[in-house]
Amino acid sequence: MRYCSVRGKDYLMLPLALLIYPVQWVYVQFAKHAMPVALRHAMYPFSCLLYRHYFIVCEKPAGPAS
């Protein structure tokens, strides 16, 4: 997943992000999971609470391409 650059109006969410991130950090730090902690923290940086998220969904054709 990639995060787009933050825009001015995205900073309106900053107070909420400052409240949520410590709880998110503790959860990611102490969750029992096989994934290394460093990788989990890389997946959920503070910026993920501010930046816009874009998902691109693609489908592979059923048959061979003609």
N, CA, C and O of each residue as an XYZ file, in Angstrom:
264
protein
N       0.849     -1.162      0.000
C       0.000      0.000      0.000
C       0.898      1.228      0.000
O       1.916      1.276      0.689
N       0.505      2.198     -0.772
C       1.230      3.464     -0.797
C       0.320      4.551     -0.264
O      -0.898      4.510     -0.436
N       0.927      5.508      0.376
C       0.183      6.636      0.902
C       0.505      7.863      0.054
O       1.669      8.125     -0.248
N      -0.515      8.607     -0.326
C      -0.334      9.824     -1.108
C       0.166     10.931     -0.188
O       0.106     10.821      1.036
N       0.651     11.976     -0.797
C       1.114     13.097      0.011
C      -0.055     13.703      0.768
O      -1.191     13.709      0.294
N       0.244     14.205      1.937
C      -0.793     14.780      2.784
C      -1.171     16.165      2.258
O      -0.316     16.911      1.782
N      -2.426     16.491      2.346
C      -2.920     17.794      1.910
C      -3.273     18.617      3.137
O      -3.397     18.083      4.239
N      -3.432     19.890      2.947
C      -3.714     20.788      4.054
C      -4.929     20.396      4.866
O      -4.890     20.435      6.096
N      -6.011     20.019      4.197
C      -7.223     19.668      4.934
C      -7.095     18.344      5.678
O      -7.897     18.059      6.568
N      -6.094     17.528      5.328
C      -5.882     16.276      6.052
C      -5.373     16.528      7.471
O      -5.517     15.674      8.345
N      -4.784     17.693      7.697
C      -4.288     18.018      9.033
C      -5.426     18.268     10.027
O      -5.181     18.363     11.230
N      -6.642     18.372      9.547
C      -7.777     18.492     10.461
C      -7.930     17.234     11.313
O      -8.506     17.276     12.400
N      -7.414     16.126     10.814
C      -7.490     14.863     11.541
C      -6.322     14.677     12.511
O      -6.270     13.675     13.224
N      -5.388     15.623     12.548
C      -4.208     15.489     13.395
C      -4.540     15.297     14.874
O      -3.955     14.408     15.493
N      -5.445     16.075     15.481
C      -5.746     15.836     16.904
C      -6.260     14.416     17.173
O      -5.883     13.793     18.166
N      -7.106     13.920     16.298
C      -7.611     12.559     16.460
C      -6.489     11.538     16.271
O      -6.415     10.552     17.004
N      -5.629     11.770     15.300
C      -4.516     10.856     15.046
C      -3.562     10.811     16.241
O      -3.028      9.752     16.568
N      -3.350     11.949     16.886
C      -2.471     11.988     18.058
C      -3.060     11.205     19.228
O      -2.317     10.701     20.071
N      -4.368     11.099     19.288
C      -5.004     10.295     20.329
C      -4.982      8.805     20.003
O      -4.809      7.973     20.895
N      -5.154      8.472     18.740
C      -5.259      7.074     18.325
C      -3.900      6.387     18.230
O      -3.781      5.216     18.589
N      -2.864      7.099     17.749
C      -1.600      6.441     17.437
C      -0.947      5.737     18.632
O      -0.443      4.628     18.455
N      -0.926      6.319     19.842
C      -0.308      5.567     20.955
C      -0.992      4.223     21.217
O      -0.321      3.235     21.513
N      -2.305      4.181     21.111
C      -3.030      2.920     21.305
C      -2.679      1.940     20.183
O      -2.465      0.754     20.432
N      -2.622      2.441     18.956
C      -2.261      1.598     17.820
C      -0.844      1.071     17.980
O      -0.594     -0.101     17.698
N       0.085      1.903     18.424
C       1.484      1.493     18.583
C       1.609      0.382     19.614
O       2.309     -0.605     19.390
N       0.924      0.547     20.750
C       0.982     -0.479     21.802
C       0.399     -1.786     21.290
O       0.957     -2.854     21.543
N      -0.715     -1.716     20.575
C      -1.324     -2.930     20.042
C      -0.386     -3.639     19.062
O      -0.207     -4.855     19.132
N       0.213     -2.868     18.148
C       1.132     -3.458     17.168
C       2.360     -4.021     17.866
O       2.863     -5.076     17.480
N       2.842     -3.339     18.876
C       4.046     -3.775     19.588
C       3.834     -5.094     20.326
O       4.698     -5.970     20.293
N       2.702     -5.234     20.981
C       2.513     -6.372     21.871
C       1.587     -7.459     21.335
O       1.320     -8.434     22.037
N       1.096     -7.313     20.116
C       0.249     -8.349     19.527
C       1.077     -9.604     19.280
O       2.213     -9.536     18.812
N       0.489    -10.743     19.601
C       1.192    -12.017     19.373
C       0.946    -12.440     17.939
O      -0.154    -12.848     17.569
N       1.988    -12.333     17.151
C       1.882    -12.639     15.734
C       3.239    -13.109     15.243
O       4.267    -12.722     15.798
N       3.254    -13.934     14.216
C       4.508    -14.459     13.674
C       5.297    -13.396     12.917
O       6.505    -13.544     12.729
N       4.642    -12.343     12.489
C       5.318    -11.283     11.734
C       6.256    -10.500     12.659
O       5.881    -10.179     13.787
N       7.468    -10.189     12.193
C       8.398     -9.421     13.027
C       7.822     -8.043     13.399
O       7.103     -7.423     12.616
N       8.153     -7.589     14.596
C       7.626     -6.321     15.103
C       8.039     -5.162     14.205
O       7.237     -4.262     13.955
N       9.274     -5.168     13.717
C       9.748     -4.076     12.857
C       8.901     -3.973     11.590
O       8.591     -2.869     11.141
N       8.530     -5.098     11.020
C       7.699     -5.096      9.818
C       6.290     -4.594     10.139
O       5.700     -3.858      9.349
N       5.755     -4.986     11.285
C       4.429     -4.503     11.678
C       4.429     -2.990     11.855
O       3.488     -2.314     11.439
N       5.481     -2.458     12.472
C       5.561     -0.998     12.645
C       5.755     -0.301     11.305
O       5.276      0.818     11.120
N       6.440     -0.934     10.380
C       6.614     -0.354      9.040
C       5.284     -0.317      8.290
O       5.062      0.565      7.460
N       4.406     -1.266      8.580
C       3.104     -1.301      7.910
C       2.130     -0.275      8.466
O       1.207      0.146      7.768
N       2.327      0.133      9.720
C       1.395      1.049     10.383
C       2.127      2.267     10.953
O       2.157      2.449     12.170
N       2.715      3.100     10.094
C       3.380      4.308     10.607
C       2.338      5.360     11.003
O       1.151      5.219     10.710
N       2.808      6.406     11.668
C       1.902      7.489     12.062
C       1.248      8.116     10.837
O       0.084      8.515     10.882
N       1.989      8.198      9.761
C       1.471      8.830      8.545
C       0.252      8.102      7.979
O      -0.542      8.709      7.260
N       0.087      6.821      8.285
C      -1.083      6.100      7.761
C      -2.388      6.645      8.330
O      -3.454      6.424      7.755
N      -2.314      7.354      9.452
C      -3.521      7.947     10.024
C      -3.871      9.280      9.367
O      -5.001      9.751      9.494
N      -2.923      9.887      8.671
C      -3.163     11.193      8.066
C      -3.322     11.137      6.556
O      -4.175     11.824      5.994
N      -2.515     10.332      5.906
C      -2.484     10.339      4.446
C      -3.703      9.646      3.873
O      -4.389      8.884      4.555
N      -3.952      9.921      2.627
C      -5.064      9.282      1.922
C      -4.646      7.884      1.473
O      -3.481      7.643      1.157
N      -5.600      6.981      1.452
C      -5.350      5.593      1.064
C      -6.011      5.324     -0.276
O      -7.149      5.728     -0.516
N      -5.297      4.652     -1.126
C      -5.857      4.251     -2.410
C      -5.604      2.766     -2.605
O      -4.481      2.292     -2.435
N      -6.644      2.042     -2.958
C      -6.540      0.628     -3.275
C      -6.864      0.472     -4.754
O      -7.832      1.044     -5.255
N      -6.061     -0.292     -5.428
C      -6.321     -0.578     -6.834
C      -6.650     -2.066     -6.920
O      -5.856     -2.915     -6.516
N      -7.823     -2.364     -7.447
C      -8.270     -3.753     -7.568
C      -8.272     -4.111     -9.044
O      -8.861     -3.413     -9.869
N      -7.605     -5.206     -9.359
C      -7.516     -5.667    -10.748
C      -7.977     -7.112    -10.808
O      -7.889     -7.852     -9.828
N      -8.466     -7.498    -11.968
C      -8.845     -8.887    -12.197
C      -8.039     -9.438    -13.353
O      -7.835     -8.770    -14.367
N      -7.589    -10.655    -13.184
C      -6.853    -11.326    -14.235
C      -7.865    -11.976    -15.165
O      -8.830    -12.577    -14.693
N      -7.666    -11.871    -16.501
C      -8.606    -12.508    -17.432
C      -8.658    -14.019    -17.203
O      -7.662    -14.633    -16.819
N      -9.821    -14.603    -17.441
C     -10.016    -16.033    -17.206
C      -9.202    -16.909    -18.145
O      -8.619    -17.910    -17.729
N      -9.168    -16.523    -19.413
C      -8.466    -17.359    -20.392
C      -7.177    -16.695    -20.868
O      -6.834    -15.596    -20.434
N      -6.474    -17.373    -21.761
C      -5.247    -16.777    -22.299
C      -5.579    -15.546    -23.160
O      -6.620    -15.478    -23.813
N      -4.675    -14.603    -23.134
C      -4.869    -13.364    -23.915
C      -4.751    -13.697    -25.386
O      -3.896    -14.490    -25.781
N      -5.630    -13.080    -26.224
C      -5.573    -13.378    -27.645
C      -4.784    -12.351    -28.396
O      -4.638    -12.454    -29.614
